[in-house]
Amino acid sequence: MATVVLLLSILVPLVNSITICLLMVPLLVQYVKLDTKRFLLFYGISLVAVYLVTSLLFMGWVAVLLIAISLFFLPPVIQMGNMYKKRAPARSVLTAGTVTLIAELLLSLIVSYAFGLNLIDKMKQFMLESIQTLPVQMQNALVVDKDLLVQIASQLVPLYMIGFSFFLVLITHWLSRKLLNRSGEKIPGLKPIREWKLHRSLVWYYVIALFMEMLVKDTSSILFTMLLNLLPLLTFLFAVQAISFLFFVAHIKGWNRALPIVAIVISLVFAPAYFILSLLGVFDVAFPLRERVTRK
C-alpha cells in the first residue's frame, strides 16, 4: 500500500521531491521481511494497482512512467536487502547501494544516447534558456561567461550523480533500518561519527589532484572534467573527516557536542572555513592527530 501511495504522489507537485527520497523504503522493508516469492507477488500487485488507478485518472503513458520509475529503484533495493539479510556492515550497504544506483544512472545516459536522446545537451539547452529568462542586470552580473558556466555545470554531471545516489541511499538506509529494527530485525548501523576514518591513500589522491589542477588549463579536456568532479568530492570527504575529528576531541575532552556542530555551521556559511575544515581532515588522516589528543 505504501508503495502505491508513494508512486502516485510523484504526480503531485512540490511533494514529488520528497516522494523520490522515500520511494525505496517500503520496498526495502518488504524485501527483508518477506521471502523472494512473496515480495515479488506483493510488488507485482502494487504495480498493477498503480497502473489501473493512473490509467483511469490520467493517460496510459503516465502509468508506464510510474512503473518504470519504480523498476529503476528495484536493483539497489535488492542489493541492499540481500546485504541486510547477511547483516553486512552499514558502510558496505551504503557503498553497494550507491554504486548500484550510479551504475543505473550511467546506463540510462548510455541507453538514451543510443536512442538519439542526448540528456546532457538537453540540460545545457535548458540552463541557457533559464539564464536568458533572467533580468538583464542579473545576466550582466555573472562573473563567468554564461556559455562557460553551462559547460562547467554539464561537466559536473558525474558529481551530481554521485551526490544524488549517496543521499538517496543514505536516507533509505536510515529510515529502513529504524523500521526494520522496530519490527524485530537487527540491522547494523553506522559507527559513531567520532570513529569515522578515511583511508590514508586518499591524501595522495587529493595532493595529486590539487597539483594537476594548476597544470590543466583546457576546460574542455577529459582530465579537466575528472579534476572538476574529483576535487569537490575529496574536499567534502575530508571536511566530513574533520567533523569526525572534532567530535572525537569533544568526546575525549568531555566537551559539549555543540562545539563541533558550531564548526559545521560556520563552515557551511563561510567558504574559507569550509576549506580550512577540509585541510584539518587531511591532517587527521595523514598524521596521528588523534593519538596526540589521547596522549594529552
C-alpha atoms as an extended CHARMM CRD file, in Angstrom:
* protein
*
       296  EXT
         1         1  MET       CA              0.0000000000        0.0000000000        0.0000000000  PROA      1               0.0000000000
         2         2  ALA       CA              2.8050000000        2.4190000000        0.8890000000  PROA      2               0.0000000000
         3         3  THR       CA              4.4880000000        1.7490000000       -2.4600000000  PROA      3               0.0000000000
         4         4  VAL       CA              1.2530000000        2.5530000000       -4.3230000000  PROA      4               0.0000000000
         5         5  VAL       CA              0.7170000000        5.8010000000       -2.4060000000  PROA      5               0.0000000000
         6         6  LEU       CA              4.3180000000        6.9370000000       -2.8950000000  PROA      6               0.0000000000
         7         7  LEU       CA              4.2740000000        6.1980000000       -6.6300000000  PROA      7               0.0000000000
         8         8  LEU       CA              1.0070000000        8.0850000000       -7.1150000000  PROA      8               0.0000000000
         9         9  SER       CA              2.2980000000       11.0280000000       -5.0740000000  PROA      9               0.0000000000
        10        10  ILE       CA              5.0320000000       11.5480000000       -7.6820000000  PROA      10              0.0000000000
        11        11  LEU       CA              2.3210000000       13.2190000000       -9.7420000000  PROA      11              0.0000000000
        12        12  VAL       CA              1.6840000000       15.7980000000       -7.0020000000  PROA      12              0.0000000000
        13        13  PRO       CA              3.7620000000       18.9960000000       -7.4640000000  PROA      13              0.0000000000
        14        14  LEU       CA              6.0540000000       20.0290000000       -4.5690000000  PROA      14              0.0000000000
        15        15  VAL       CA              5.5490000000       16.6150000000       -2.9550000000  PROA      15              0.0000000000
        16        16  ASN       CA              7.3120000000       14.5270000000       -5.6020000000  PROA      16              0.0000000000
        17        17  SER       CA             10.8150000000       15.5780000000       -4.4950000000  PROA      17              0.0000000000
        18        18  ILE       CA             10.1090000000       14.1410000000       -1.0240000000  PROA      18              0.0000000000
        19        19  THR       CA              8.4850000000       11.0800000000       -2.5560000000  PROA      19              0.0000000000
        20        20  ILE       CA             11.6050000000       10.1840000000       -4.5490000000  PROA      20              0.0000000000
        21        21  CYS       CA             13.6320000000       10.1880000000       -1.3140000000  PROA      21              0.0000000000
        22        22  LEU       CA             11.2100000000        7.7380000000        0.3100000000  PROA      22              0.0000000000
        23        23  LEU       CA             10.3750000000        5.5230000000       -2.6410000000  PROA      23              0.0000000000
        24        24  MET       CA             12.8240000000        2.7120000000       -1.8290000000  PROA      24              0.0000000000
        25        25  VAL       CA             11.9820000000        2.4990000000        1.8910000000  PROA      25              0.0000000000
        26        26  PRO       CA              8.7770000000        0.3630000000        1.8120000000  PROA      26              0.0000000000
        27        27  LEU       CA             10.2600000000       -1.8760000000       -0.8830000000  PROA      27              0.0000000000
        28        28  LEU       CA             13.4190000000       -2.4540000000        1.1410000000  PROA      28              0.0000000000
        29        29  VAL       CA             11.4690000000       -3.2300000000        4.3150000000  PROA      29              0.0000000000
        30        30  GLN       CA              9.2430000000       -5.6970000000        2.4460000000  PROA      30              0.0000000000
        31        31  TYR       CA             12.2120000000       -7.3580000000        0.7490000000  PROA      31              0.0000000000
        32        32  VAL       CA             13.9130000000       -8.0110000000        4.0920000000  PROA      32              0.0000000000
        33        33  LYS       CA             10.7660000000       -9.1490000000        5.9080000000  PROA      33              0.0000000000
        34        34  LEU       CA              9.3570000000      -11.3770000000        3.1450000000  PROA      34              0.0000000000
        35        35  ASP       CA             10.7920000000      -14.2460000000        1.1360000000  PROA      35              0.0000000000
        36        36  THR       CA             11.5170000000      -13.5680000000       -2.5350000000  PROA      36              0.0000000000
        37        37  LYS       CA              8.3020000000      -15.1210000000       -3.9250000000  PROA      37              0.0000000000
        38        38  ARG       CA              6.0030000000      -13.2180000000       -1.5640000000  PROA      38              0.0000000000
        39        39  PHE       CA              7.9030000000       -9.9840000000       -2.1650000000  PROA      39              0.0000000000
        40        40  LEU       CA              7.5550000000      -10.3250000000       -5.9450000000  PROA      40              0.0000000000
        41        41  LEU       CA              3.8550000000      -11.1360000000       -5.5280000000  PROA      41              0.0000000000
        42        42  PHE       CA              3.1360000000       -8.0660000000       -3.3840000000  PROA      42              0.0000000000
        43        43  TYR       CA              5.3270000000       -5.8910000000       -5.5860000000  PROA      43              0.0000000000
        44        44  GLY       CA              3.5580000000       -7.0690000000       -8.7230000000  PROA      44              0.0000000000
        45        45  ILE       CA              0.1490000000       -6.3620000000       -7.1560000000  PROA      45              0.0000000000
        46        46  SER       CA              1.3340000000       -2.8540000000       -6.2280000000  PROA      46              0.0000000000
        47        47  LEU       CA              2.4240000000       -2.1280000000       -9.8070000000  PROA      47              0.0000000000
        48        48  VAL       CA             -0.8720000000       -3.4090000000      -11.1930000000  PROA      48              0.0000000000
        49        49  ALA       CA             -2.7860000000       -1.1940000000       -8.7440000000  PROA      49              0.0000000000
        50        50  VAL       CA             -0.7140000000        1.8320000000       -9.7670000000  PROA      50              0.0000000000
        51        51  TYR       CA             -1.3120000000        1.0870000000      -13.4430000000  PROA      51              0.0000000000
        52        52  LEU       CA             -5.0830000000        0.7340000000      -13.0200000000  PROA      52              0.0000000000
        53        53  VAL       CA             -5.5130000000        3.8620000000      -10.8880000000  PROA      53              0.0000000000
        54        54  THR       CA             -3.2500000000        6.0070000000      -13.0700000000  PROA      54              0.0000000000
        55        55  SER       CA             -4.8590000000        4.7740000000      -16.3070000000  PROA      55              0.0000000000
        56        56  LEU       CA             -8.2940000000        5.7400000000      -15.0110000000  PROA      56              0.0000000000
        57        57  LEU       CA             -7.2470000000        9.2130000000      -13.8350000000  PROA      57              0.0000000000
        58        58  PHE       CA             -4.6060000000       10.0530000000      -16.4450000000  PROA      58              0.0000000000
        59        59  MET       CA             -3.2540000000        8.6640000000      -19.7050000000  PROA      59              0.0000000000
        60        60  GLY       CA             -1.6630000000        5.2500000000      -20.0880000000  PROA      60              0.0000000000
        61        61  TRP       CA              1.8570000000        6.5860000000      -20.6550000000  PROA      61              0.0000000000
        62        62  VAL       CA              1.7720000000        8.1710000000      -17.1670000000  PROA      62              0.0000000000
        63        63  ALA       CA              1.1600000000        4.7430000000      -15.6480000000  PROA      63              0.0000000000
        64        64  VAL       CA              4.0460000000        3.2730000000      -17.6520000000  PROA      64              0.0000000000
        65        65  LEU       CA              6.3060000000        6.1170000000      -16.4800000000  PROA      65              0.0000000000
        66        66  LEU       CA              5.4880000000        5.4850000000      -12.7930000000  PROA      66              0.0000000000
        67        67  ILE       CA              6.1120000000        1.7580000000      -13.1840000000  PROA      67              0.0000000000
        68        68  ALA       CA              9.4350000000        2.4750000000      -14.9330000000  PROA      68              0.0000000000
        69        69  ILE       CA             10.4900000000        4.7420000000      -12.0440000000  PROA      69              0.0000000000
        70        70  SER       CA              9.6640000000        2.0230000000       -9.5340000000  PROA      70              0.0000000000
        71        71  LEU       CA             11.5580000000       -0.6260000000      -11.5120000000  PROA      71              0.0000000000
        72        72  PHE       CA             14.5500000000        1.7280000000      -11.7450000000  PROA      72              0.0000000000
        73        73  PHE       CA             14.9010000000        1.7310000000       -7.9490000000  PROA      73              0.0000000000
        74        74  LEU       CA             14.4260000000       -2.0370000000       -7.6120000000  PROA      74              0.0000000000
        75        75  PRO       CA             18.0990000000       -3.1420000000       -8.1750000000  PROA      75              0.0000000000
        76        76  PRO       CA             19.5500000000       -1.0320000000       -5.3040000000  PROA      76              0.0000000000
        77        77  VAL       CA             16.7030000000       -2.2620000000       -3.0760000000  PROA      77              0.0000000000
        78        78  ILE       CA             17.5780000000       -5.8920000000       -3.8360000000  PROA      78              0.0000000000
        79        79  GLN       CA             21.2910000000       -5.2190000000       -3.3750000000  PROA      79              0.0000000000
        80        80  MET       CA             20.8050000000       -3.5050000000       -0.0170000000  PROA      80              0.0000000000
        81        81  GLY       CA             18.1910000000       -6.0550000000        1.0750000000  PROA      81              0.0000000000
        82        82  ASN       CA             20.4910000000       -9.0060000000        0.4220000000  PROA      82              0.0000000000
        83        83  MET       CA             23.2360000000       -7.3280000000        2.4470000000  PROA      83              0.0000000000
        84        84  TYR       CA             20.7920000000       -6.5990000000        5.2720000000  PROA      84              0.0000000000
        85        85  LYS       CA             19.8670000000      -10.2840000000        5.3730000000  PROA      85              0.0000000000
        86        86  LYS       CA             23.5760000000      -11.1250000000        5.6910000000  PROA      86              0.0000000000
        87        87  ARG       CA             23.9250000000       -8.4870000000        8.4710000000  PROA      87              0.0000000000
        88        88  ALA       CA             26.6390000000       -6.7230000000        6.4820000000  PROA      88              0.0000000000
        89        89  PRO       CA             28.1770000000       -3.5410000000        7.9750000000  PROA      89              0.0000000000
        90        90  ALA       CA             26.2350000000       -0.3520000000        7.2510000000  PROA      90              0.0000000000
        91        91  ARG       CA             29.2050000000        1.1260000000        5.3800000000  PROA      91              0.0000000000
        92        92  SER       CA             29.1940000000       -1.8120000000        2.9360000000  PROA      92              0.0000000000
        93        93  VAL       CA             25.4340000000       -1.4880000000        2.4520000000  PROA      93              0.0000000000
        94        94  LEU       CA             25.7020000000        2.2160000000        1.6630000000  PROA      94              0.0000000000
        95        95  THR       CA             28.5640000000        1.6090000000       -0.7540000000  PROA      95              0.0000000000
        96        96  ALA       CA             26.7550000000       -1.1890000000       -2.5810000000  PROA      96              0.0000000000
        97        97  GLY       CA             23.5040000000        0.7580000000       -2.8590000000  PROA      97              0.0000000000
        98        98  THR       CA             25.2420000000        3.9120000000       -4.0610000000  PROA      98              0.0000000000
        99        99  VAL       CA             27.3670000000        2.1070000000       -6.6660000000  PROA      99              0.0000000000
       100       100  THR       CA             24.3010000000        0.2570000000       -7.9800000000  PROA      100             0.0000000000
       101       101  LEU       CA             22.3220000000        3.4800000000       -8.3500000000  PROA      101             0.0000000000
       102       102  ILE       CA             25.2330000000        5.2700000000      -10.0640000000  PROA      102             0.0000000000
       103       103  ALA       CA             25.6140000000        2.3520000000      -12.4860000000  PROA      103             0.0000000000
       104       104  GLU       CA             21.9220000000        2.5970000000      -13.3550000000  PROA      104             0.0000000000
       105       105  LEU       CA             22.1580000000        6.3370000000      -13.9540000000  PROA      105             0.0000000000
       106       106  LEU       CA             25.1650000000        5.8260000000      -16.2430000000  PROA      106             0.0000000000
       107       107  LEU       CA             23.3560000000        3.0490000000      -18.0910000000  PROA      107             0.0000000000
       108       108  SER       CA             20.3450000000        5.3320000000      -18.5240000000  PROA      108             0.0000000000
       109       109  LEU       CA             22.5480000000        8.0140000000      -20.0990000000  PROA      109             0.0000000000
       110       110  ILE       CA             24.1120000000        5.4630000000      -22.4630000000  PROA      110             0.0000000000
       111       111  VAL       CA             20.7540000000        3.9760000000      -23.4890000000  PROA      111             0.0000000000
       112       112  SER       CA             19.2620000000        7.4450000000      -24.0210000000  PROA      112             0.0000000000
       113       113  TYR       CA             22.2370000000        8.4170000000      -26.1720000000  PROA      113             0.0000000000
       114       114  ALA       CA             21.9050000000        5.1860000000      -28.1750000000  PROA      114             0.0000000000
       115       115  PHE       CA             18.2920000000        6.1010000000      -28.9770000000  PROA      115             0.0000000000
       116       116  GLY       CA             19.3100000000        9.5780000000      -30.1150000000  PROA      116             0.0000000000
       117       117  LEU       CA             18.4460000000       11.4690000000      -26.9300000000  PROA      117             0.0000000000
       118       118  ASN       CA             21.4280000000       13.3700000000      -25.5220000000  PROA      118             0.0000000000
       119       119  LEU       CA             20.3150000000       14.2880000000      -21.9940000000  PROA      119             0.0000000000
       120       120  ILE       CA             23.4130000000       16.3870000000      -21.3010000000  PROA      120             0.0000000000
       121       121  ASP       CA             22.7780000000       18.5390000000      -24.3710000000  PROA      121             0.0000000000
       122       122  LYS       CA             19.1690000000       18.9050000000      -23.2630000000  PROA      122             0.0000000000
       123       123  MET       CA             20.3890000000       20.0300000000      -19.8530000000  PROA      123             0.0000000000
       124       124  LYS       CA             22.7220000000       22.6030000000      -21.4420000000  PROA      124             0.0000000000
       125       125  GLN       CA             19.8920000000       23.9630000000      -23.5580000000  PROA      125             0.0000000000
       126       126  PHE       CA             17.5830000000       24.1820000000      -20.5440000000  PROA      126             0.0000000000
       127       127  MET       CA             20.2220000000       26.0310000000      -18.4960000000  PROA      127             0.0000000000
       128       128  LEU       CA             20.9120000000       28.5230000000      -21.3060000000  PROA      128             0.0000000000
       129       129  GLU       CA             17.2010000000       29.1890000000      -21.7100000000  PROA      129             0.0000000000
       130       130  SER       CA             16.8520000000       29.6240000000      -17.9490000000  PROA      130             0.0000000000
       131       131  ILE       CA             19.7160000000       32.1480000000      -17.8480000000  PROA      131             0.0000000000
       132       132  GLN       CA             18.2240000000       34.0770000000      -20.7530000000  PROA      132             0.0000000000
       133       133  THR       CA             14.9480000000       34.4610000000      -18.8540000000  PROA      133             0.0000000000
       134       134  LEU       CA             16.7670000000       36.2920000000      -16.0370000000  PROA      134             0.0000000000
       135       135  PRO       CA             16.7090000000       40.1030000000      -15.9460000000  PROA      135             0.0000000000
       136       136  VAL       CA             19.4850000000       41.7650000000      -17.9730000000  PROA      136             0.0000000000
       137       137  GLN       CA             21.0650000000       43.1550000000      -14.7850000000  PROA      137             0.0000000000
       138       138  MET       CA             21.4190000000       39.6460000000      -13.3230000000  PROA      138             0.0000000000
       139       139  GLN       CA             22.8260000000       38.2850000000      -16.5810000000  PROA      139             0.0000000000
       140       140  ASN       CA             25.4200000000       41.0680000000      -16.6730000000  PROA      140             0.0000000000
       141       141  ALA       CA             26.3080000000       40.3730000000      -13.0420000000  PROA      141             0.0000000000
       142       142  LEU       CA             27.5140000000       36.8650000000      -13.9180000000  PROA      142             0.0000000000
       143       143  VAL       CA             31.2420000000       36.6810000000      -13.2370000000  PROA      143             0.0000000000
       144       144  VAL       CA             31.7410000000       33.8440000000      -15.7490000000  PROA      144             0.0000000000
       145       145  ASP       CA             30.5820000000       33.8130000000      -19.3620000000  PROA      145             0.0000000000
       146       146  LYS       CA             27.2320000000       32.0330000000      -19.4910000000  PROA      146             0.0000000000
       147       147  ASP       CA             28.3950000000       29.5410000000      -22.1320000000  PROA      147             0.0000000000
       148       148  LEU       CA             31.4030000000       28.6010000000      -19.9900000000  PROA      148             0.0000000000
       149       149  LEU       CA             29.1590000000       28.4010000000      -16.9240000000  PROA      149             0.0000000000
       150       150  VAL       CA             26.7920000000       25.9950000000      -18.6780000000  PROA      150             0.0000000000
       151       151  GLN       CA             29.7300000000       23.9200000000      -19.9560000000  PROA      151             0.0000000000
       152       152  ILE       CA             31.2280000000       23.5680000000      -16.4680000000  PROA      152             0.0000000000
       153       153  ALA       CA             27.8300000000       22.7440000000      -14.9710000000  PROA      153             0.0000000000
       154       154  SER       CA             27.3490000000       19.9790000000      -17.5550000000  PROA      154             0.0000000000
       155       155  GLN       CA             30.8210000000       18.6160000000      -16.8050000000  PROA      155             0.0000000000
       156       156  LEU       CA             29.7760000000       18.2430000000      -13.1620000000  PROA      156             0.0000000000
       157       157  VAL       CA             27.1250000000       15.6560000000      -14.0490000000  PROA      157             0.0000000000
       158       158  PRO       CA             29.1940000000       12.7630000000      -12.5430000000  PROA      158             0.0000000000
       159       159  LEU       CA             29.4010000000       14.6590000000       -9.2410000000  PROA      159             0.0000000000
       160       160  TYR       CA             25.6460000000       15.2940000000       -9.3120000000  PROA      160             0.0000000000
       161       161  MET       CA             25.0470000000       11.5890000000       -9.8890000000  PROA      161             0.0000000000
       162       162  ILE       CA             27.3020000000       10.5510000000       -7.0150000000  PROA      162             0.0000000000
       163       163  GLY       CA             25.7490000000       13.0760000000       -4.6410000000  PROA      163             0.0000000000
       164       164  PHE       CA             22.1800000000       12.1820000000       -5.6380000000  PROA      164             0.0000000000
       165       165  SER       CA             22.8070000000        8.4300000000       -5.3380000000  PROA      165             0.0000000000
       166       166  PHE       CA             24.5520000000        8.6410000000       -1.9680000000  PROA      166             0.0000000000
       167       167  PHE       CA             21.9280000000       10.9800000000       -0.4910000000  PROA      167             0.0000000000
       168       168  LEU       CA             19.0840000000        8.7370000000       -1.6400000000  PROA      168             0.0000000000
       169       169  VAL       CA             20.7260000000        5.5670000000       -0.3220000000  PROA      169             0.0000000000
       170       170  LEU       CA             21.6250000000        7.2450000000        2.9930000000  PROA      170             0.0000000000
       171       171  ILE       CA             18.0150000000        8.3690000000        3.5880000000  PROA      171             0.0000000000
       172       172  THR       CA             16.7450000000        4.9260000000        2.5860000000  PROA      172             0.0000000000
       173       173  HSD       CA             19.1560000000        3.1600000000        4.9420000000  PROA      173             0.0000000000
       174       174  TRP       CA             18.3840000000        5.4700000000        7.8690000000  PROA      174             0.0000000000
       175       175  LEU       CA             14.5930000000        5.0980000000        7.6360000000  PROA      175             0.0000000000
       176       176  SER       CA             14.5530000000        1.4080000000        6.6590000000  PROA      176             0.0000000000
       177       177  ARG       CA             16.8830000000        0.4620000000        9.4920000000  PROA      177             0.0000000000
       178       178  LYS       CA             14.6490000000        2.2100000000       12.0280000000  PROA      178             0.0000000000
       179       179  LEU       CA             11.5310000000        0.4570000000       10.7230000000  PROA      179             0.0000000000
       180       180  LEU       CA             13.2050000000       -2.9440000000       10.4890000000  PROA      180             0.0000000000
       181       181  ASN       CA             14.7350000000       -2.7510000000       13.9660000000  PROA      181             0.0000000000
       182       182  ARG       CA             11.3400000000       -1.8330000000       15.4210000000  PROA      182             0.0000000000
       183       183  SER       CA              9.8900000000       -4.9260000000       13.7460000000  PROA      183             0.0000000000
       184       184  GLY       CA             12.4440000000       -7.1870000000       15.4470000000  PROA      184             0.0000000000
       185       185  GLU       CA             15.2860000000       -7.2210000000       12.9300000000  PROA      185             0.0000000000
       186       186  LYS       CA             18.8330000000       -6.3470000000       13.9660000000  PROA      186             0.0000000000
       187       187  ILE       CA             20.2360000000       -4.2050000000       11.1820000000  PROA      187             0.0000000000
       188       188  PRO       CA             23.7400000000       -2.8160000000       11.8990000000  PROA      188             0.0000000000
       189       189  GLY       CA             24.0630000000        0.9620000000       11.9310000000  PROA      189             0.0000000000
       190       190  LEU       CA             26.9590000000        3.2400000000       11.0980000000  PROA      190             0.0000000000
       191       191  LYS       CA             29.7060000000        3.6920000000       13.6530000000  PROA      191             0.0000000000
       192       192  PRO       CA             29.5660000000        6.8850000000       15.7660000000  PROA      192             0.0000000000
       193       193  ILE       CA             30.8080000000        9.8060000000       13.7030000000  PROA      193             0.0000000000
       194       194  ARG       CA             33.8320000000       10.2410000000       16.0040000000  PROA      194             0.0000000000
       195       195  GLU       CA             35.1200000000        6.8280000000       14.8320000000  PROA      195             0.0000000000
       196       196  TRP       CA             34.9630000000        7.5480000000       11.1060000000  PROA      196             0.0000000000
       197       197  LYS       CA             38.3170000000        7.4310000000        9.3260000000  PROA      197             0.0000000000
       198       198  LEU       CA             39.2260000000        7.7320000000        5.6550000000  PROA      198             0.0000000000
       199       199  HSD       CA             41.9200000000        5.6160000000        4.0390000000  PROA      199             0.0000000000
       200       200  ARG       CA             45.3160000000        7.3340000000        4.0160000000  PROA      200             0.0000000000
       201       201  SER       CA             45.7280000000        6.8290000000        0.2520000000  PROA      201             0.0000000000
       202       202  LEU       CA             43.0560000000        9.4780000000       -0.3340000000  PROA      202             0.0000000000
       203       203  VAL       CA             45.5250000000       12.1110000000        0.9000000000  PROA      203             0.0000000000
       204       204  TRP       CA             47.8120000000       11.3280000000       -2.0370000000  PROA      204             0.0000000000
       205       205  TYR       CA             44.8960000000       11.4890000000       -4.4780000000  PROA      205             0.0000000000
       206       206  TYR       CA             43.9800000000       14.8830000000       -3.0590000000  PROA      206             0.0000000000
       207       207  VAL       CA             47.5380000000       16.2460000000       -3.2950000000  PROA      207             0.0000000000
       208       208  ILE       CA             47.9650000000       14.9590000000       -6.8600000000  PROA      208             0.0000000000
       209       209  ALA       CA             44.5770000000       16.4090000000       -7.8740000000  PROA      209             0.0000000000
       210       210  LEU       CA             45.4940000000       19.8310000000       -6.4280000000  PROA      210             0.0000000000
       211       211  PHE       CA             48.8230000000       19.7770000000       -8.2710000000  PROA      211             0.0000000000
       212       212  MET       CA             47.2110000000       18.7090000000      -11.5500000000  PROA      212             0.0000000000
       213       213  GLU       CA             44.5880000000       21.4570000000      -11.2370000000  PROA      213             0.0000000000
       214       214  MET       CA             47.3520000000       24.0530000000      -11.5140000000  PROA      214             0.0000000000
       215       215  LEU       CA             48.6780000000       22.4830000000      -14.7140000000  PROA      215             0.0000000000
       216       216  VAL       CA             45.4790000000       21.6750000000      -16.6220000000  PROA      216             0.0000000000
       217       217  LYS       CA             44.1170000000       24.7370000000      -18.4150000000  PROA      217             0.0000000000
       218       218  ASP       CA             41.9880000000       23.2380000000      -21.1980000000  PROA      218             0.0000000000
       219       219  THR       CA             38.4310000000       23.3650000000      -19.7790000000  PROA      219             0.0000000000
       220       220  SER       CA             37.1150000000       21.0210000000      -22.4720000000  PROA      220             0.0000000000
       221       221  SER       CA             39.5940000000       18.1890000000      -21.7790000000  PROA      221             0.0000000000
       222       222  ILE       CA             38.6710000000       14.9190000000      -20.1050000000  PROA      222             0.0000000000
       223       223  LEU       CA             41.3650000000       15.4530000000      -17.4600000000  PROA      223             0.0000000000
       224       224  PHE       CA             39.8460000000       18.8160000000      -16.5240000000  PROA      224             0.0000000000
       225       225  THR       CA             36.4120000000       17.1810000000      -16.2150000000  PROA      225             0.0000000000
       226       226  MET       CA             37.8580000000       14.4590000000      -13.9700000000  PROA      226             0.0000000000
       227       227  LEU       CA             39.5320000000       17.0370000000      -11.7050000000  PROA      227             0.0000000000
       228       228  LEU       CA             36.4140000000       19.1910000000      -11.6890000000  PROA      228             0.0000000000
       229       229  ASN       CA             34.4610000000       16.2760000000      -10.2150000000  PROA      229             0.0000000000
       230       230  LEU       CA             37.2020000000       14.7250000000       -8.0890000000  PROA      230             0.0000000000
       231       231  LEU       CA             38.3430000000       17.7950000000       -6.1330000000  PROA      231             0.0000000000
       232       232  PRO       CA             34.9300000000       18.8280000000       -4.7100000000  PROA      232             0.0000000000
       233       233  LEU       CA             34.2640000000       15.2060000000       -3.7760000000  PROA      233             0.0000000000
       234       234  LEU       CA             37.5920000000       14.7990000000       -1.9640000000  PROA      234             0.0000000000
       235       235  THR       CA             37.2120000000       18.2020000000       -0.2980000000  PROA      235             0.0000000000
       236       236  PHE       CA             33.8120000000       17.1440000000        1.0160000000  PROA      236             0.0000000000
       237       237  LEU       CA             35.1380000000       13.7980000000        2.2680000000  PROA      237             0.0000000000
       238       238  PHE       CA             37.9740000000       15.4670000000        4.1720000000  PROA      238             0.0000000000
       239       239  ALA       CA             35.5580000000       18.0390000000        5.5990000000  PROA      239             0.0000000000
       240       240  VAL       CA             33.4930000000       15.1380000000        6.9530000000  PROA      240             0.0000000000
       241       241  GLN       CA             36.7210000000       13.6300000000        8.3010000000  PROA      241             0.0000000000
       242       242  ALA       CA             37.4510000000       16.9110000000       10.1090000000  PROA      242             0.0000000000
       243       243  ILE       CA             33.9660000000       16.8750000000       11.6340000000  PROA      243             0.0000000000
       244       244  SER       CA             34.6680000000       13.3300000000       12.8140000000  PROA      244             0.0000000000
       245       245  PHE       CA             37.9160000000       14.5510000000       14.3920000000  PROA      245             0.0000000000
       246       246  LEU       CA             36.1390000000       17.4230000000       16.1820000000  PROA      246             0.0000000000
       247       247  PHE       CA             33.5500000000       15.0340000000       17.6190000000  PROA      247             0.0000000000
       248       248  PHE       CA             36.3930000000       12.7270000000       18.6710000000  PROA      248             0.0000000000
       249       249  VAL       CA             38.1680000000       15.5620000000       20.5030000000  PROA      249             0.0000000000
       250       250  ALA       CA             34.9030000000       16.6690000000       22.1400000000  PROA      250             0.0000000000
       251       251  HSD       CA             34.3050000000       13.0890000000       23.3010000000  PROA      251             0.0000000000
       252       252  ILE       CA             37.8350000000       12.6120000000       24.6940000000  PROA      252             0.0000000000
       253       253  LYS       CA             37.9380000000       16.0100000000       26.4110000000  PROA      253             0.0000000000
       254       254  GLY       CA             34.3660000000       15.8160000000       27.6640000000  PROA      254             0.0000000000
       255       255  TRP       CA             33.4080000000       18.9950000000       25.8150000000  PROA      255             0.0000000000
       256       256  ASN       CA             29.9090000000       19.9700000000       24.8040000000  PROA      256             0.0000000000
       257       257  ARG       CA             28.8530000000       18.3670000000       21.4940000000  PROA      257             0.0000000000
       258       258  ALA       CA             27.5730000000       21.7640000000       20.4000000000  PROA      258             0.0000000000
       259       259  LEU       CA             31.1540000000       22.9060000000       19.6790000000  PROA      259             0.0000000000
       260       260  PRO       CA             31.7180000000       20.6730000000       16.6020000000  PROA      260             0.0000000000
       261       261  ILE       CA             28.1670000000       21.4650000000       15.4620000000  PROA      261             0.0000000000
       262       262  VAL       CA             29.0010000000       25.1930000000       15.5450000000  PROA      262             0.0000000000
       263       263  ALA       CA             32.1060000000       24.4570000000       13.4650000000  PROA      263             0.0000000000
       264       264  ILE       CA             29.9240000000       22.6680000000       10.8980000000  PROA      264             0.0000000000
       265       265  VAL       CA             27.5280000000       25.6170000000       10.6680000000  PROA      265             0.0000000000
       266       266  ILE       CA             30.3860000000       28.1150000000       10.2570000000  PROA      266             0.0000000000
       267       267  SER       CA             31.9970000000       26.0180000000        7.5130000000  PROA      267             0.0000000000
       268       268  LEU       CA             28.6830000000       25.8700000000        5.6320000000  PROA      268             0.0000000000
       269       269  VAL       CA             28.2430000000       29.6510000000        5.7940000000  PROA      269             0.0000000000
       270       270  PHE       CA             31.8240000000       30.7420000000        5.0210000000  PROA      270             0.0000000000
       271       271  ALA       CA             33.6550000000       29.1040000000        2.1090000000  PROA      271             0.0000000000
       272       272  PRO       CA             37.1780000000       29.7350000000        3.5510000000  PROA      272             0.0000000000
       273       273  ALA       CA             36.1340000000       27.9740000000        6.7770000000  PROA      273             0.0000000000
       274       274  TYR       CA             34.9570000000       25.0030000000        4.7180000000  PROA      274             0.0000000000
       275       275  PHE       CA             38.3580000000       24.7540000000        3.0000000000  PROA      275             0.0000000000
       276       276  ILE       CA             40.1700000000       25.0360000000        6.3590000000  PROA      276             0.0000000000
       277       277  LEU       CA             37.9110000000       22.3060000000        7.7250000000  PROA      277             0.0000000000
       278       278  SER       CA             38.8400000000       20.0210000000        4.8270000000  PROA      278             0.0000000000
       279       279  LEU       CA             42.5380000000       20.6900000000        5.4570000000  PROA      279             0.0000000000
       280       280  LEU       CA             42.0440000000       19.6490000000        9.0690000000  PROA      280             0.0000000000
       281       281  GLY       CA             40.5730000000       16.4180000000        7.7260000000  PROA      281             0.0000000000
       282       282  VAL       CA             43.6350000000       15.9100000000        5.5310000000  PROA      282             0.0000000000
       283       283  PHE       CA             45.9470000000       16.3450000000        8.5490000000  PROA      283             0.0000000000
       284       284  ASP       CA             43.8060000000       13.9910000000       10.6290000000  PROA      284             0.0000000000
       285       285  VAL       CA             44.1960000000       11.2540000000        8.0170000000  PROA      285             0.0000000000
       286       286  ALA       CA             47.8430000000       11.9270000000        7.1710000000  PROA      286             0.0000000000
       287       287  PHE       CA             49.1640000000       12.3670000000       10.7130000000  PROA      287             0.0000000000
       288       288  PRO       CA             48.3140000000       10.6910000000       14.0420000000  PROA      288             0.0000000000
       289       289  LEU       CA             46.4300000000       13.6930000000       15.4680000000  PROA      289             0.0000000000
       290       290  ARG       CA             44.0430000000       11.5160000000       17.4450000000  PROA      290             0.0000000000
       291       291  GLU       CA             46.9020000000        9.6820000000       19.1580000000  PROA      291             0.0000000000
       292       292  ARG       CA             48.3580000000       13.0160000000       20.2810000000  PROA      292             0.0000000000
       293       293  VAL       CA             44.9870000000       14.1540000000       21.6230000000  PROA      293             0.0000000000
       294       294  THR       CA             44.6140000000       10.8600000000       23.5010000000  PROA      294             0.0000000000
       295       295  ARG       CA             48.1470000000       11.0760000000       24.9980000000  PROA      295             0.0000000000
       296       296  LYS       CA             47.4630000000       14.5630000000       26.3110000000  PROA      296             0.0000000000
